[in-house]
Amino acid sequence: MEKQPDKITSCNLSCLLMPNGEVMCLGDVLGRFRDLKSYLKPIDKEYWDELAGDEYLQFDRIPETEKLSHLHDVCGIMYLNKFPGNKTKHTLFGGAGHDIIYLDFKVDDLTDEDVIYLSRCGVHYDSECDSLAMFV
């Protein structure tokens, strides 16, 4: 990330970039934008697509021992369910369209490895709704 944004931005360090340039994690300031900018990348469609590359729906690339289900979509949902932030919610589904379901999940909790795993399960980042989604 080269330019400091004017709004709070979720980044891949599981932190927030504040408009004043502070980089915060769990309420503590980690440092300043000018010092950490080479480590920060906003989690958005571009980031997701760059990281996932050609991994989308490549379910067979997940080792059998790491699959939570033999069905790719169920595996993706079960994988998201393991995150502590989801334990307080009653549903993972935030909405639905004609052929898509939107997932109510904080993307800033995800690591690069999580993005690749989920992409292999058919989860993608939908920039229209700024959320994770799956085609049905």
N, C-alpha and C positions, 0 to 999 in steps of 0.2 A: 504494500500500500504506500503510495507516494504522497498523496495529498490528504491532509487531515479533514475528515467530514464535519459538517456543521450540526449533525444530529448524533445521538447515542447509537453506536454501531456494535452489533455482536461480532466477535472475531474468533478465530480458530484457537485461541489460547484459553477458551472458556472464560473470557473476561469481557468487560465493557470498555469502549473507548468513549470518553466523555467529550462534549464540545469544547471544554477548556483545555484539552490535550492530556488529561490524566487517564492512565490505563488502570482500571480497577478490577479486582477479583475478590469476591466475598466481602465487599465493603472496604477493603484495604487498597490503597494506591500502590500499584506495582512499579510505576515509573511514569515517564512522560512519552508522548507520541514520538517526539524527535529522536529519542533513544531506542524505542522499541519498534519503530515502523517497519523494519525489515522482517520482523517476526509476525506481524499482524496481517491478516487477510480476512475481509468480511465474508461471512457465510451467506452466500447467495447462489443463484442459479449458475453463474459463471464459475464460481468456486466448486460447486457440486459437480458440474459437467467436466471441469478440468481434472478433478480428482478421480471421478468414477470412470471417465474415458469410455472404453468399450466394455465396461463391466456390467452394463444394464441388462438385466434378465439372464445373466450368465450363471444361473443357479448351480450348474454342474461344477463350477470353479470353487464352490464352498466344500471343504472336506466333509465327508459323511459324518465324522465324529463331531463336527461343529454345527451341523444343521439341527435346528430345534423342531423341525417338522419336515416331512417329505414333500410338502406343498410350499412353493416359493412365497406365496402371499401370506400364508399363515406363519411361516418362518419369520418374515419381516415384522409382522405384528407382534409375535412372541419376543423377538429380539428387542423391539422398542419397549415392550412391557418390563424388561429387566432394569430399566433406569429408575433410580429412586424418586425422581421428580414426578413420575407417572403414577406412583402408588396412591396419591391422594385424589386422583381423578376417577370418575365413574366410567368414563369412556375415552377411547383413543381417537374416536371419529369426531371430527369437528364439523363436517358437512359433506354433502355429496352433490354431484352434478350429473349430467346425462350418462357419462361413462367413466366417472372419476370419483374417488373418495378422498377427502382432505383429512389429514391427520393432525390432531391437536397435540403438538409436541415441540418442545423448545430445542431448536437445532443447535444452539450454542453448547449443549451438553455432549455433542457428538465429536469423536476423534476422527482422524482421517481413515482409520481402519473401519470404524463404524459406517462411514459414508460408503466405502467400497462394499462392505457386507450387505448393507441395505439396498444398494443399487443392484447387486446380484439377485436380490429378492424381489425386485420390481418397484422399489420405492424411489421416487424422484423428487426433486425440488420444483415446486410450481411457483414461478415468480408473480403470476397474476394474483394469487392469494397469499403470497409470502409464507408458504407452509409446505410441509412434506405432503406427498400425495401418491396414490396408486391408481392405475387404470383397472377397471373391472371388466 
